[in-house]
Amino acid sequence: MAPGTAPAEIHRGPSPRVAGPPRRRTVARMQTVVLTISTSVARGDTADESGPLLASLAEQAGAEIVAAEVVADDQFAIEERLRVHVGNDVAFVFTTGGTGLTADDVTPEATRAVITREAPGYAETLRAQAREHTPLGILTRGVSGVAARTLIINFPGNPKAIRQLFGVVAPTLEHAAAQLRREGGRAGRR
């Protein structure tokens, strides 16, 4: 420091608010698709309980359900439907079913073929939460990730599991949708 100069004032804490109009909180659009993955439901042998429940819980969390579909346990058919909805630029695709250990449980493989970036926190948290309810929770192989500006999350096919697990996802949806819509970096960040 040069002789006769005062030290610079150091500001600690939050930046002072600049005068102006109050900030307006924006809510990201949360267009959501629910895909039930089940050959027996697709054939009409059993009723779809999981898809409507997942759609209802998503709506309660603020999502706008723009499509609810049933797809057989066929990896290529699942991939095709995921790609269509990613192409439609929805914020979320929630799948239910096809995440177990049977040979035709191929939802995770189809999802991995479509996503470009993993978002493992969702799948990890769903498994951890499932384990709180049953030791069988470790058997789910669901994954989660981003394709373009769409977050895809695999949920188990059991309605009871969906009811138990959706609550850990719901509080994150608005923020996730906002991040997916942002064009990169925070505004004003250098």
C-alpha positions in Angstrom: 0.0 0.0 0.0 1.4 3.4 -0.9 2.1 5.8 1.9 -0.8 8.1 2.8 -3.5 5.9 1.2 -6.3 4.3 3.1 -6.9 0.6 2.8 -9.7 -0.4 0.5 -13.0 -1.2 2.2 -13.7 -4.9 2.3 -17.3 -5.9 2.0 -18.2 -9.2 3.5 -21.6 -10.8 3.3 -24.3 -10.6 0.6 -24.0 -8.1 -2.1 -26.0 -4.9 -1.5 -29.2 -4.9 -3.5 -29.3 -2.5 -6.4 -32.3 -0.2 -6.4 -34.9 -1.0 -9.0 -38.1 -2.9 -9.6 -38.5 -6.0 -7.3 -37.3 -9.2 -8.8 -40.1 -11.3 -10.3 -39.9 -15.0 -9.6 -40.4 -17.0 -12.7 -41.7 -20.5 -12.6 -40.3 -22.8 -15.3 -42.7 -24.7 -17.4 -42.8 -28.3 -16.3 -44.3 -30.1 -19.2 -44.2 -33.8 -18.3 -44.7 -37.1 -20.0 -45.4 -40.3 -18.1 -44.5 -43.6 -19.8 -45.8 -46.9 -18.3 -43.4 -49.6 -19.4 -45.3 -52.9 -19.2 -46.1 -55.6 -21.8 -49.1 -56.9 -19.8 -50.6 -53.4 -19.6 -49.9 -52.7 -23.3 -51.7 -56.0 -24.2 -54.6 -55.1 -22.0 -54.1 -58.0 -19.6 -53.7 -55.8 -16.6 -54.8 -52.3 -15.6 -52.3 -49.4 -15.4 -52.2 -48.3 -11.8 -48.7 -46.9 -11.8 -48.9 -44.4 -14.7 -52.0 -42.6 -13.5 -50.6 -42.4 -9.9 -47.3 -41.1 -11.1 -49.1 -38.5 -13.3 -51.3 -37.4 -10.4 -48.3 -37.0 -8.0 -46.4 -35.0 -10.7 -49.4 -32.7 -11.2 -49.6 -32.2 -7.4 -46.0 -31.1 -7.6 -46.8 -28.5 -10.3 -46.1 -30.5 -13.4 -48.3 -30.2 -16.5 -48.9 -33.7 -17.9 -48.9 -33.4 -21.6 -48.9 -37.2 -22.4 -49.4 -40.5 -20.6 -48.6 -43.6 -22.7 -48.1 -47.3 -22.3 -45.2 -49.0 -24.0 -44.4 -52.7 -24.0 -41.1 -54.0 -22.5 -39.2 -53.6 -25.7 -36.0 -51.6 -25.6 -36.3 -50.1 -29.1 -39.9 -49.1 -28.6 -39.0 -47.4 -25.3 -36.1 -45.6 -26.9 -38.3 -44.4 -29.7 -41.0 -43.0 -27.3 -38.3 -41.3 -25.2 -36.7 -39.7 -28.3 -40.1 -38.4 -29.5 -40.7 -36.7 -26.2 -37.2 -35.3 -25.9 -37.7 -34.0 -29.5 -40.9 -32.3 -28.2 -38.8 -30.4 -25.7 -40.7 -31.5 -22.6 -39.0 -30.8 -19.3 -39.5 -34.3 -17.8 -40.2 -37.9 -18.9 -41.0 -40.1 -15.9 -41.1 -43.8 -16.6 -42.6 -46.4 -14.4 -41.8 -50.1 -14.7 -39.1 -52.2 -16.4 -36.4 -51.5 -13.8 -36.2 -54.9 -12.2 -34.0 -58.0 -12.8 -36.1 -60.0 -15.3 -34.9 -60.4 -18.8 -37.5 -58.1 -20.2 -36.8 -55.2 -17.7 -35.0 -53.0 -20.2 -36.1 -49.5 -19.2 -32.6 -48.5 -17.9 -30.9 -49.7 -21.0 -33.3 -47.8 -23.2 -32.9 -44.7 -21.1 -29.1 -44.9 -21.2 -29.3 -45.2 -25.0 -31.1 -41.8 -25.1 -29.5 -39.7 -22.4 -26.4 -37.7 -23.1 -25.6 -36.8 -19.5 -26.4 -38.8 -16.3 -28.2 -37.2 -13.4 -27.4 -39.9 -10.9 -28.6 -38.2 -7.8 -32.2 -39.0 -8.6 -31.6 -42.7 -9.2 -29.3 -42.9 -6.1 -31.8 -41.1 -3.9 -34.8 -43.3 -5.1 -32.8 -46.4 -4.4 -31.8 -45.2 -0.9 -35.4 -44.1 -0.2 -36.7 -47.5 -1.4 -34.3 -49.2 0.9 -35.8 -47.4 3.8 -39.1 -49.2 3.1 -37.9 -52.6 2.0 -34.7 -54.5 1.5 -35.8 -55.3 -2.0 -35.3 -51.6 -2.9 -31.8 -52.4 -3.8 -33.0 -54.5 -6.7 -34.3 -51.5 -8.8 -31.9 -50.6 -11.7 -33.6 -47.3 -12.6 -31.4 -44.6 -14.0 -31.8 -40.9 -14.6 -30.3 -38.4 -17.0 -30.6 -35.6 -19.4 -31.2 -35.7 -23.2 -31.2 -32.2 -24.8 -33.3 -30.2 -22.3 -35.3 -33.1 -20.9 -34.7 -34.9 -17.6 -35.7 -38.6 -17.7 -36.2 -40.5 -14.4 -37.0 -44.2 -14.1 -39.4 -45.1 -11.3 -40.3 -48.6 -10.2 -43.5 -50.1 -11.5 -45.1 -50.8 -8.2 -47.7 -48.1 -7.2 -46.8 -48.5 -3.5 -43.1 -47.7 -4.4 -44.1 -44.7 -6.4 -46.2 -43.4 -3.6 -43.3 -43.9 -1.2 -40.6 -42.4 -3.5 -42.1 -39.5 -5.4 -41.9 -37.2 -2.4 -38.1 -37.0 -2.6 -38.2 -36.0 -6.2 -41.1 -33.4 -6.1 -39.3 -30.6 -4.2 -36.5 -30.5 -6.9 -38.7 -30.4 -10.0 -39.1 -26.6 -10.4 -35.4 -25.9 -9.9 -34.5 -28.7 -12.3 -36.9 -27.4 -15.0 -35.4 -23.9 -14.6 -31.8 -25.3 -15.0 -32.8 -27.3 -18.1 -34.2 -24.2 -19.7 -31.3 -21.9 -18.9 -29.0 -21.4 -21.9 -25.8 -22.0 -20.0 -24.2 -20.4 -16.9 -25.8 -17.9 -14.6 -26.7 -14.5 -16.1 -23.9 -12.1 -15.4 -21.4 -14.7 -14.4 -17.9 -14.0 -15.7 
